[in-house]
Amino acid sequence: MRTLVSVLVWLVVTPLAVWAALRVSPYDGLWPWVPIVAFTPYAAAASVLALVLAGALRRWVAGAVALVTVAALALAVLPRWFADGEPVAGGGPVAGGGPVADGESVAGGRTLRVLAANLMVGSADTAGLMDLVARLRPDVLTLQELTPKAAAALDRAGLRKVLPQAVVRALPGVGGSGVYSRYPLTAGPAIQFGAFGQARAVLAEPGGTKIEVVSVHPCAPKYEGRTPCWRQGLVALPRGGGAARVLAGDFNATLDHVPMRDLLAAGYRDAADATGRGFTATYWPSGGRAPGVVIDHVLASAGMGVRAFSVEYLGNTDHRPVFAELTLP
């Protein structure tokens, strides 16, 4: 009986220990690890239960392995729970702060409001998106899975009256994307791998700052053949050094994926992570009918502050829009 109990404990502890070892290593994964690693926060919670189980049954060697596993996964995911708390004018916290008026100066810089939404092959609720635009007043909106039909519907709904500048690459299927702005835009070369396109533009902010904006949407690694395309789409994103840049959209990746970690290390901050909201699912799988993960992001390059972040709701799509208020250098 003791042997059977020990075997059962090790059957619980070992997979989580392997998970932790892979997560903290530079291994960037083959399918199916690429989609599986997105659930690392859930594995971290399960590792605590494994530690309790090993301790309760007095399996001390397994308990030691479980303890190391808990520590490794906690170091990987817990920082997302805590806001950076960077200072703003007046001494209040930037991260998680409330909305500011158009153009208001915070911490010596002007604000830029960014909204990103995946339209699920153009089927997302047009009126719902327009309501978000009216309520959140974004300066720039990035859209993914933007079809010609959806782009035309948004034009009819008045999106171009609110955000008159646009770089639109509407395409049938999942590959379309666009950048809409209240400020002048200059189109840049799109990033294209497989059927997935990522529109790029340079925004000229009234204060004189030029900001490169990318509507991010690499391939979804749903099966093994898509993994190289997914990785290429993330690696092709501009690095954060030098010019001010904002990457916003559906990354099909969480902060537990190596290409995302490399991107952050190259000079970006994740708005959700900076505001202590890094566990708010954005969603996949099944559009909210199963435990979700954080695959939609707003990344700001070094020198830009993060004042606020929120995950919003939009009907008829399997993603939740993400919104951030950034402060410009």
N, C-alpha and C positions, 0 to 999 in steps of 0.2 A: 504493500500500500504506500509506504514512504517513497518507493521508487516511482510509482505512478504519479504521485503528487509532485515530485521533483520534475518529472518529464513534463507535466502540464504547466508548471511554472516556467520552465525554460521555453516551452512553446509560445508562451505569452511574451516573455522578455526578449528572446532572440530576434524576432522580426523588427521590433522597435529599436534594438541596439544596432542592427544593420542599417535601418533607416537613418538613425542619427549619424552613423559613420559616413554614409553616402552624402548626407546633407552638409556636413561640415567639411567635406573633401572638395577639391576642385573638379570632381567628376560631373560633367554636364549632361550626362544621361543619354540612354537609348530608350526607345519606346518599349515598354509602357512606363518606364520611370518618369519620363517627362510629364505626363498628366498626373501621375500618382504623387509626385513631390509637392504638387500644389496644395495637398491636404496636410502639410507638415504641422500647422497649428493643432489640428485634431490629433495627430500622432503625439505631439507634445503633451496634450491632455491625457491621452491613453497611457503614456509612459509613467505618469504619476500614479495611475491606477495599478500599473504593473509593479511599481515600487511598493505600494501598499500591500499588494497581494503577496509578494515575496517576503516582505517583513512579517506579515501576519502569519505566514506558514513557516517562518524561521528558516528560509532557504537563503543563507547569508551570502554565499557566492553569487547566486542569481540576484540577490538584493544589491550587492555592490555594483554589478553590471547595470542594473536598473537605475541606480543612483547616478552613475556616470552618464547614462542615456538621458535622464531627466535634466541634468546640468547642461549637457550639450545642446539639447533642443530648447531649453529655456533661454540660453544665451543667444540662440538663433532667432527666436520669435518674440520674446518679452519686450525688447525695445520698442516694438510697434505699439505697445500699450501706453507708452509715456510720451508726452509732448516735449518737444525741444525746449519750449519756453523762452525763445529768443526775445530780447527786449524791443519795445516800440516806444515812440515818443510818449512821455508821461509815465513810463515804467511798467505798463501792463503787459501781459503776455501776448505775443503775436499768435502763436499756435492756438487755433480754436476760437479766435476772437470773432466778434460780430461783424456784420457787413458795414462797409464804409460808403460814404457818398461818392458819386462819380468824381474821379480824379483826386480824391483826398490824399494828402501826403501822409505816409506812415513811415516812421523810422528813417526819415530823410529821403524816401523814394515814393513815387506814385504807385497806385495800385493797378493791377491788371486782373480782371475777373475772367476765368477760363471755365467753360463748360464743354464736356465731351459726352457723346452718346452714340451707342451702336444701335442702328435702326432695324436690325434683324431682316436683312434683305429688303429693306424699304418698307416693312410692314408696321413699324412703330406708329403710335397714335400721334398724328400731326398736330391736332389741337392740344394734346398733352405737352408736346414739345414746345409749342408756342406759349403755353402757360408757364413753362419753366423759364423760357427766355424773358417773358414779361416780369416774372417774380424775381429772378436772380440777376437780371440785367447784365449778362456777360458782355465783355468787350470782344471776346473771341470765342467761337463755337467750332469744335471739330466734330465731324460726323463720320461714322464708319458704316459699311454696307449701305451706302447711299446709291440708290438706283435712279435712273432717269425719271421714273414715275414719282418717286418720293421727292426728288428735287423740284419737280414741277408743282407738286402739291404744296410744298413749303413756300415756293414763290407765290402761289395763289393765296396762301394763308398770310402773306405779308412779311415773311422772314427778311426779304431783301430791303424792306422799308426800315427795319430795326437794325439790321447788320448789312449795310449796302455793299460792302466790299466782299468779294468771294473768289476763291480758287476752287473750282468744282471739277472733280473727276468722277462724275456719275457713270456707273456701269451696271449692266444687268448682273444679277447674282450677288456674290459677297464681296466683290473686288472694288466697289466704288468708295470714294471718300471725298471729303471736302473741308475747307477752312473758310468760315464766314467771320467777318469782323466789322466793327463800327469805324475802324481806322484803316488807312490805305494799306493795301496788300500788293506785294510783288510775287508772282508765281516763281517757285523754284522747281528743280527737277524732281519728279516723283520717284519714290522708291517702289520698285515692282519686283516681286518674286512670286512665281506661280500666278494664281488668279487674284492674289491679294495686292491691292495698291495702297500707297500711303502718300497722300497729298502733302506738299510742302509749300510754305509761303514765308515771306519776310514782312513783318508788320512794322509800320512806322508809327510809333506812339507819339502823341502830341508833345510830350516833354523832350523829344529828340532821341529817345532810345529806339534802336532797331532790334527786333526780336524775331528770330527764326522760330516758326511754329510748324510742327509736324502732326498730322492726323494719323496716329499710330494704329496699324492693323496688320501685323504679320500673319502668316498662315496659322491656322488652328491645328495643333498637333494631335488630331483625332486618331490617327493611325500611323504606323511606322513610316510609310512613304512620305508623309507630310513633315516629319521632323527636320530634315535638312532645310526645307523651305522656311519653316518656323525660325530656325536658328539664324539663317541668312538674313531674314527680315529684321531681326533684332540687332544683329551685328552691324547691319548697314545703317542703323540710326546714327545721326551725328553725335559725336562725343561732346561732353559738356564744357570743355575748356574754351577760352576766348570769348566769342560773341554770346550775348544773352540768347538762351534757347528755352523753348517750352515744348515738351513732348506730351501729348494728351490723346487718350483713346483706349482702345481695346488691345492690350499688349499680348493677350493670350498667355500671360506669364505672371507669376507672383514673385514676391521678394525672395522666395526660396529657390528660384531657378538661377543657374549660374550666369546665363546671358544678362539677366536683369541685375544681378549683383555686380557684374562687370560694368554694366552701364552706369549704375550708381557710383561705383568707384572711379569712373571716368569723369566725374564732375557734376552729378545731379543729386537732388534731394526729392524724395517721394513725398507729396503733399499729405497723404494719409498718414504715413509714418511720422512726419514732422509734427503733426497735430495730435498724435496719440490715438488715431482712428484706423490703425493699420489692420484691424481684425474685422472691419465691416465688409461683409461679402458684397460683390458687385454684379454678376452672379454666375454661375455655372456649377454644377449641371442643372438641366431641366428648368431653367428660368425661375428658381425659387422653390421648387417642389422637393429639393434634396439639400443637404448641407452645402452651402456655397463657399466660394473662394474669392480672393481679391485679384482679379485679372484686369481691371480697368484702373488706370492711373493718370495722375498729372505729375510730371517730373519737371522741376525747375532747375536751371543750371546754377552753378556757384555764383554768388553775388546777389541772387534774388532771394527774398524772404518769403515765407509761407505764413499768411495771416489767418486763413480759415480754410476748412475743407468740409465737404459734406457729400454723402451718397444720397441721390434722389431716386424718385420712382417715375417710370414711364411705361405706359401700357403697351401691350402687343410686342414686346421685345424680351429676349432672354438675358438682357443686361440691365444694369441700373446706371443711369448717368452719374458722372462724378463732376463736382464743382470745386474750384479752388480760387481763393483770393491771394494773389501774389504781390509782393512789393518789388519794384524795379530798382536796379542799382543806381 
